[in-house]
Amino acid sequence: TGGIGSGKSTVAGYFQELGVPVYIADTEAKKIMDQPDTIQEVQQIFDENVIFEGKLDRKKIASIVFNNAEKLAQLNKIIHPKVKQDFKDWLEKHKNYSFIIKEVAILFETNSEKEFDAIILVTAPEKIRIERVINRDNTTENQVRERIKNQLSDEEKISKSHYIIENISKKDTKKRVKELFILLRKA
């Protein structure tokens, strides 16, 4: 886990390169949000139309929910159980590995940390995180800061995590992933 722009996907990719199965919750949630039944359920919680060309308009939804905690909670109430079931199904297919990685953006915010044997927190200075997200999502600094505001601070997450990866330099991050791979494979 880690805040937006911390480099969770980069770290997950390094674990994949080492042969570790990785479940990326955001990617799977997006697939679930494309399912017709999910589209209809989500539309029902909004007064305005959030469907564009047969799919959920994620940008429009994001602009609403990241400024409205109640709507965000309603959206999460629809999506999170579906992702949870999808992960259970995926986990069953990967049960013979010594360990797996599940990349989750809002782990602590959803009180899901109890579901994990170990938590790896990916961190990076806020300035770097903001730059990464602006470049990745073609968004504004204010929009990124709004999203950061909806997540716990790294300080709060550090106290609840077992391992920390400070993701500033790719070389150092890769080295730390290899160290954790060796450690977790033995556990």
MODELLER restraints for C-alpha pairs under 7 A, 6 or more apart:
rsr = mdl.restraints
at = mdl.atoms
rsr.add(forms.Gaussian(group=physical.xy_distance, feature=features.Distance(at['CA:1:A'], at['CA:8:A']), mean=6.36, stdev=0.5))
rsr.add(forms.Gaussian(group=physical.xy_distance, feature=features.Distance(at['CA:1:A'], at['CA:103:A']), mean=5.85, stdev=0.5))
rsr.add(forms.Gaussian(group=physical.xy_distance, feature=features.Distance(at['CA:1:A'], at['CA:104:A']), mean=5.09, stdev=0.5))
rsr.add(forms.Gaussian(group=physical.xy_distance, feature=features.Distance(at['CA:1:A'], at['CA:105:A']), mean=5.33, stdev=0.5))
rsr.add(forms.Gaussian(group=physical.xy_distance, feature=features.Distance(at['CA:1:A'], at['CA:107:A']), mean=6.50, stdev=0.5))
rsr.add(forms.Gaussian(group=physical.xy_distance, feature=features.Distance(at['CA:1:A'], at['CA:120:A']), mean=6.30, stdev=0.5))
rsr.add(forms.Gaussian(group=physical.xy_distance, feature=features.Distance(at['CA:1:A'], at['CA:121:A']), mean=5.09, stdev=0.5))
rsr.add(forms.Gaussian(group=physical.xy_distance, feature=features.Distance(at['CA:1:A'], at['CA:122:A']), mean=6.12, stdev=0.5))
rsr.add(forms.Gaussian(group=physical.xy_distance, feature=features.Distance(at['CA:2:A'], at['CA:8:A']), mean=6.28, stdev=0.5))
rsr.add(forms.Gaussian(group=physical.xy_distance, feature=features.Distance(at['CA:2:A'], at['CA:105:A']), mean=5.88, stdev=0.5))
rsr.add(forms.Gaussian(group=physical.xy_distance, feature=features.Distance(at['CA:2:A'], at['CA:121:A']), mean=5.35, stdev=0.5))
rsr.add(forms.Gaussian(group=physical.xy_distance, feature=features.Distance(at['CA:2:A'], at['CA:122:A']), mean=4.81, stdev=0.5))
rsr.add(forms.Gaussian(group=physical.xy_distance, feature=features.Distance(at['CA:2:A'], at['CA:123:A']), mean=6.05, stdev=0.5))
rsr.add(forms.Gaussian(group=physical.xy_distance, feature=features.Distance(at['CA:3:A'], at['CA:105:A']), mean=6.44, stdev=0.5))
rsr.add(forms.Gaussian(group=physical.xy_distance, feature=features.Distance(at['CA:3:A'], at['CA:151:A']), mean=6.76, stdev=0.5))
rsr.add(forms.Gaussian(group=physical.xy_distance, feature=features.Distance(at['CA:4:A'], at['CA:129:A']), mean=6.78, stdev=0.5))
rsr.add(forms.Gaussian(group=physical.xy_distance, feature=features.Distance(at['CA:4:A'], at['CA:148:A']), mean=6.62, stdev=0.5))
rsr.add(forms.Gaussian(group=physical.xy_distance, feature=features.Distance(at['CA:5:A'], at['CA:129:A']), mean=4.30, stdev=0.5))
rsr.add(forms.Gaussian(group=physical.xy_distance, feature=features.Distance(at['CA:5:A'], at['CA:130:A']), mean=6.56, stdev=0.5))
rsr.add(forms.Gaussian(group=physical.xy_distance, feature=features.Distance(at['CA:5:A'], at['CA:132:A']), mean=5.68, stdev=0.5))
rsr.add(forms.Gaussian(group=physical.xy_distance, feature=features.Distance(at['CA:5:A'], at['CA:133:A']), mean=5.42, stdev=0.5))
rsr.add(forms.Gaussian(group=physical.xy_distance, feature=features.Distance(at['CA:6:A'], at['CA:122:A']), mean=5.92, stdev=0.5))
rsr.add(forms.Gaussian(group=physical.xy_distance, feature=features.Distance(at['CA:6:A'], at['CA:123:A']), mean=5.15, stdev=0.5))
rsr.add(forms.Gaussian(group=physical.xy_distance, feature=features.Distance(at['CA:6:A'], at['CA:124:A']), mean=5.21, stdev=0.5))
rsr.add(forms.Gaussian(group=physical.xy_distance, feature=features.Distance(at['CA:6:A'], at['CA:129:A']), mean=5.54, stdev=0.5))
rsr.add(forms.Gaussian(group=physical.xy_distance, feature=features.Distance(at['CA:6:A'], at['CA:167:A']), mean=6.71, stdev=0.5))
rsr.add(forms.Gaussian(group=physical.xy_distance, feature=features.Distance(at['CA:7:A'], at['CA:122:A']), mean=6.61, stdev=0.5))
rsr.add(forms.Gaussian(group=physical.xy_distance, feature=features.Distance(at['CA:7:A'], at['CA:167:A']), mean=6.42, stdev=0.5))
rsr.add(forms.Gaussian(group=physical.xy_distance, feature=features.Distance(at['CA:8:A'], at['CA:103:A']), mean=6.76, stdev=0.5))
rsr.add(forms.Gaussian(group=physical.xy_distance, feature=features.Distance(at['CA:8:A'], at['CA:122:A']), mean=6.04, stdev=0.5))
rsr.add(forms.Gaussian(group=physical.xy_distance, feature=features.Distance(at['CA:12:A'], at['CA:22:A']), mean=6.59, stdev=0.5))
rsr.add(forms.Gaussian(group=physical.xy_distance, feature=features.Distance(at['CA:12:A'], at['CA:103:A']), mean=6.91, stdev=0.5))
rsr.add(forms.Gaussian(group=physical.xy_distance, feature=features.Distance(at['CA:14:A'], at['CA:174:A']), mean=6.54, stdev=0.5))
rsr.add(forms.Gaussian(group=physical.xy_distance, feature=features.Distance(at['CA:14:A'], at['CA:177:A']), mean=6.84, stdev=0.5))
rsr.add(forms.Gaussian(group=physical.xy_distance, feature=features.Distance(at['CA:15:A'], at['CA:177:A']), mean=6.74, stdev=0.5))
rsr.add(forms.Gaussian(group=physical.xy_distance, feature=features.Distance(at['CA:16:A'], at['CA:22:A']), mean=6.38, stdev=0.5))
rsr.add(forms.Gaussian(group=physical.xy_distance, feature=features.Distance(at['CA:20:A'], at['CA:100:A']), mean=5.80, stdev=0.5))
rsr.add(forms.Gaussian(group=physical.xy_distance, feature=features.Distance(at['CA:21:A'], at['CA:100:A']), mean=5.23, stdev=0.5))
rsr.add(forms.Gaussian(group=physical.xy_distance, feature=features.Distance(at['CA:21:A'], at['CA:101:A']), mean=6.34, stdev=0.5))
rsr.add(forms.Gaussian(group=physical.xy_distance, feature=features.Distance(at['CA:22:A'], at['CA:100:A']), mean=6.06, stdev=0.5))
rsr.add(forms.Gaussian(group=physical.xy_distance, feature=features.Distance(at['CA:22:A'], at['CA:101:A']), mean=4.74, stdev=0.5))
rsr.add(forms.Gaussian(group=physical.xy_distance, feature=features.Distance(at['CA:22:A'], at['CA:102:A']), mean=5.69, stdev=0.5))
rsr.add(forms.Gaussian(group=physical.xy_distance, feature=features.Distance(at['CA:23:A'], at['CA:101:A']), mean=6.30, stdev=0.5))
rsr.add(forms.Gaussian(group=physical.xy_distance, feature=features.Distance(at['CA:23:A'], at['CA:102:A']), mean=4.68, stdev=0.5))
rsr.add(forms.Gaussian(group=physical.xy_distance, feature=features.Distance(at['CA:23:A'], at['CA:103:A']), mean=6.12, stdev=0.5))
rsr.add(forms.Gaussian(group=physical.xy_distance, feature=features.Distance(at['CA:24:A'], at['CA:102:A']), mean=5.95, stdev=0.5))
rsr.add(forms.Gaussian(group=physical.xy_distance, feature=features.Distance(at['CA:24:A'], at['CA:103:A']), mean=4.79, stdev=0.5))
rsr.add(forms.Gaussian(group=physical.xy_distance, feature=features.Distance(at['CA:24:A'], at['CA:104:A']), mean=6.79, stdev=0.5))
rsr.add(forms.Gaussian(group=physical.xy_distance, feature=features.Distance(at['CA:25:A'], at['CA:83:A']), mean=6.98, stdev=0.5))
rsr.add(forms.Gaussian(group=physical.xy_distance, feature=features.Distance(at['CA:25:A'], at['CA:102:A']), mean=6.96, stdev=0.5))
rsr.add(forms.Gaussian(group=physical.xy_distance, feature=features.Distance(at['CA:25:A'], at['CA:103:A']), mean=5.90, stdev=0.5))
rsr.add(forms.Gaussian(group=physical.xy_distance, feature=features.Distance(at['CA:25:A'], at['CA:104:A']), mean=5.54, stdev=0.5))
rsr.add(forms.Gaussian(group=physical.xy_distance, feature=features.Distance(at['CA:28:A'], at['CA:83:A']), mean=6.88, stdev=0.5))
rsr.add(forms.Gaussian(group=physical.xy_distance, feature=features.Distance(at['CA:29:A'], at['CA:79:A']), mean=6.82, stdev=0.5))
rsr.add(forms.Gaussian(group=physical.xy_distance, feature=features.Distance(at['CA:29:A'], at['CA:83:A']), mean=5.90, stdev=0.5))
rsr.add(forms.Gaussian(group=physical.xy_distance, feature=features.Distance(at['CA:32:A'], at['CA:38:A']), mean=6.87, stdev=0.5))
rsr.add(forms.Gaussian(group=physical.xy_distance, feature=features.Distance(at['CA:33:A'], at['CA:39:A']), mean=6.13, stdev=0.5))
rsr.add(forms.Gaussian(group=physical.xy_distance, feature=features.Distance(at['CA:34:A'], at['CA:55:A']), mean=6.13, stdev=0.5))
rsr.add(forms.Gaussian(group=physical.xy_distance, feature=features.Distance(at['CA:39:A'], at['CA:55:A']), mean=6.86, stdev=0.5))
rsr.add(forms.Gaussian(group=physical.xy_distance, feature=features.Distance(at['CA:39:A'], at['CA:56:A']), mean=6.14, stdev=0.5))
rsr.add(forms.Gaussian(group=physical.xy_distance, feature=features.Distance(at['CA:42:A'], at['CA:75:A']), mean=6.61, stdev=0.5))
rsr.add(forms.Gaussian(group=physical.xy_distance, feature=features.Distance(at['CA:43:A'], at['CA:49:A']), mean=6.87, stdev=0.5))
rsr.add(forms.Gaussian(group=physical.xy_distance, feature=features.Distance(at['CA:43:A'], at['CA:50:A']), mean=6.12, stdev=0.5))
rsr.add(forms.Gaussian(group=physical.xy_distance, feature=features.Distance(at['CA:50:A'], at['CA:56:A']), mean=5.77, stdev=0.5))
rsr.add(forms.Gaussian(group=physical.xy_distance, feature=features.Distance(at['CA:50:A'], at['CA:57:A']), mean=5.34, stdev=0.5))
rsr.add(forms.Gaussian(group=physical.xy_distance, feature=features.Distance(at['CA:50:A'], at['CA:60:A']), mean=6.54, stdev=0.5))
rsr.add(forms.Gaussian(group=physical.xy_distance, feature=features.Distance(at['CA:50:A'], at['CA:61:A']), mean=6.49, stdev=0.5))
rsr.add(forms.Gaussian(group=physical.xy_distance, feature=features.Distance(at['CA:51:A'], at['CA:57:A']), mean=5.38, stdev=0.5))
rsr.add(forms.Gaussian(group=physical.xy_distance, feature=features.Distance(at['CA:65:A'], at['CA:71:A']), mean=5.33, stdev=0.5))
rsr.add(forms.Gaussian(group=physical.xy_distance, feature=features.Distance(at['CA:65:A'], at['CA:72:A']), mean=4.60, stdev=0.5))
rsr.add(forms.Gaussian(group=physical.xy_distance, feature=features.Distance(at['CA:66:A'], at['CA:72:A']), mean=6.76, stdev=0.5))
rsr.add(forms.Gaussian(group=physical.xy_distance, feature=features.Distance(at['CA:66:A'], at['CA:146:A']), mean=6.71, stdev=0.5))
rsr.add(forms.Gaussian(group=physical.xy_distance, feature=features.Distance(at['CA:66:A'], at['CA:147:A']), mean=6.33, stdev=0.5))
rsr.add(forms.Gaussian(group=physical.xy_distance, feature=features.Distance(at['CA:98:A'], at['CA:185:A']), mean=5.97, stdev=0.5))
rsr.add(forms.Gaussian(group=physical.xy_distance, feature=features.Distance(at['CA:99:A'], at['CA:185:A']), mean=6.72, stdev=0.5))
rsr.add(forms.Gaussian(group=physical.xy_distance, feature=features.Distance(at['CA:106:A'], at['CA:151:A']), mean=6.90, stdev=0.5))
rsr.add(forms.Gaussian(group=physical.xy_distance, feature=features.Distance(at['CA:107:A'], at['CA:113:A']), mean=6.02, stdev=0.5))
rsr.add(forms.Gaussian(group=physical.xy_distance, feature=features.Distance(at['CA:109:A'], at['CA:151:A']), mean=6.82, stdev=0.5))
rsr.add(forms.Gaussian(group=physical.xy_distance, feature=features.Distance(at['CA:109:A'], at['CA:152:A']), mean=6.86, stdev=0.5))
rsr.add(forms.Gaussian(group=physical.xy_distance, feature=features.Distance(at['CA:118:A'], at['CA:162:A']), mean=5.86, stdev=0.5))
rsr.add(forms.Gaussian(group=physical.xy_distance, feature=features.Distance(at['CA:119:A'], at['CA:161:A']), mean=5.06, stdev=0.5))
rsr.add(forms.Gaussian(group=physical.xy_distance, feature=features.Distance(at['CA:119:A'], at['CA:162:A']), mean=5.22, stdev=0.5))
rsr.add(forms.Gaussian(group=physical.xy_distance, feature=features.Distance(at['CA:119:A'], at['CA:163:A']), mean=6.32, stdev=0.5))
rsr.add(forms.Gaussian(group=physical.xy_distance, feature=features.Distance(at['CA:120:A'], at['CA:161:A']), mean=6.12, stdev=0.5))
rsr.add(forms.Gaussian(group=physical.xy_distance, feature=features.Distance(at['CA:120:A'], at['CA:162:A']), mean=6.09, stdev=0.5))
rsr.add(forms.Gaussian(group=physical.xy_distance, feature=features.Distance(at['CA:120:A'], at['CA:163:A']), mean=4.64, stdev=0.5))
rsr.add(forms.Gaussian(group=physical.xy_distance, feature=features.Distance(at['CA:120:A'], at['CA:164:A']), mean=5.65, stdev=0.5))
rsr.add(forms.Gaussian(group=physical.xy_distance, feature=features.Distance(at['CA:121:A'], at['CA:158:A']), mean=6.93, stdev=0.5))
rsr.add(forms.Gaussian(group=physical.xy_distance, feature=features.Distance(at['CA:121:A'], at['CA:161:A']), mean=6.13, stdev=0.5))
rsr.add(forms.Gaussian(group=physical.xy_distance, feature=features.Distance(at['CA:121:A'], at['CA:163:A']), mean=6.15, stdev=0.5))
rsr.add(forms.Gaussian(group=physical.xy_distance, feature=features.Distance(at['CA:121:A'], at['CA:164:A']), mean=4.82, stdev=0.5))
rsr.add(forms.Gaussian(group=physical.xy_distance, feature=features.Distance(at['CA:121:A'], at['CA:165:A']), mean=6.13, stdev=0.5))
rsr.add(forms.Gaussian(group=physical.xy_distance, feature=features.Distance(at['CA:122:A'], at['CA:164:A']), mean=6.01, stdev=0.5))
rsr.add(forms.Gaussian(group=physical.xy_distance, feature=features.Distance(at['CA:122:A'], at['CA:165:A']), mean=4.82, stdev=0.5))
rsr.add(forms.Gaussian(group=physical.xy_distance, feature=features.Distance(at['CA:122:A'], at['CA:166:A']), mean=5.88, stdev=0.5))
rsr.add(forms.Gaussian(group=physical.xy_distance, feature=features.Distance(at['CA:122:A'], at['CA:167:A']), mean=6.41, stdev=0.5))
rsr.add(forms.Gaussian(group=physical.xy_distance, feature=features.Distance(at['CA:123:A'], at['CA:154:A']), mean=6.88, stdev=0.5))
rsr.add(forms.Gaussian(group=physical.xy_distance, feature=features.Distance(at['CA:123:A'], at['CA:165:A']), mean=6.20, stdev=0.5))
rsr.add(forms.Gaussian(group=physical.xy_distance, feature=features.Distance(at['CA:123:A'], at['CA:166:A']), mean=4.80, stdev=0.5))
rsr.add(forms.Gaussian(group=physical.xy_distance, feature=features.Distance(at['CA:123:A'], at['CA:167:A']), mean=5.84, stdev=0.5))
rsr.add(forms.Gaussian(group=physical.xy_distance, feature=features.Distance(at['CA:124:A'], at['CA:166:A']), mean=5.64, stdev=0.5))
rsr.add(forms.Gaussian(group=physical.xy_distance, feature=features.Distance(at['CA:124:A'], at['CA:167:A']), mean=5.39, stdev=0.5))
rsr.add(forms.Gaussian(group=physical.xy_distance, feature=features.Distance(at['CA:124:A'], at['CA:168:A']), mean=6.01, stdev=0.5))
rsr.add(forms.Gaussian(group=physical.xy_distance, feature=features.Distance(at['CA:130:A'], at['CA:141:A']), mean=6.54, stdev=0.5))
rsr.add(forms.Gaussian(group=physical.xy_distance, feature=features.Distance(at['CA:130:A'], at['CA:144:A']), mean=6.27, stdev=0.5))
rsr.add(forms.Gaussian(group=physical.xy_distance, feature=features.Distance(at['CA:133:A'], at['CA:144:A']), mean=6.90, stdev=0.5))
rsr.add(forms.Gaussian(group=physical.xy_distance, feature=features.Distance(at['CA:134:A'], at['CA:140:A']), mean=5.95, stdev=0.5))
rsr.add(forms.Gaussian(group=physical.xy_distance, feature=features.Distance(at['CA:134:A'], at['CA:141:A']), mean=6.62, stdev=0.5))
rsr.add(forms.Gaussian(group=physical.xy_distance, feature=features.Distance(at['CA:165:A'], at['CA:173:A']), mean=6.65, stdev=0.5))
rsr.add(forms.Gaussian(group=physical.xy_distance, feature=features.Distance(at['CA:165:A'], at['CA:176:A']), mean=6.64, stdev=0.5))
rsr.add(forms.Gaussian(group=physical.xy_distance, feature=features.Distance(at['CA:166:A'], at['CA:173:A']), mean=6.85, stdev=0.5))
rsr.add(forms.Gaussian(group=physical.xy_distance, feature=features.Distance(at['CA:167:A'], at['CA:173:A']), mean=5.46, stdev=0.5))
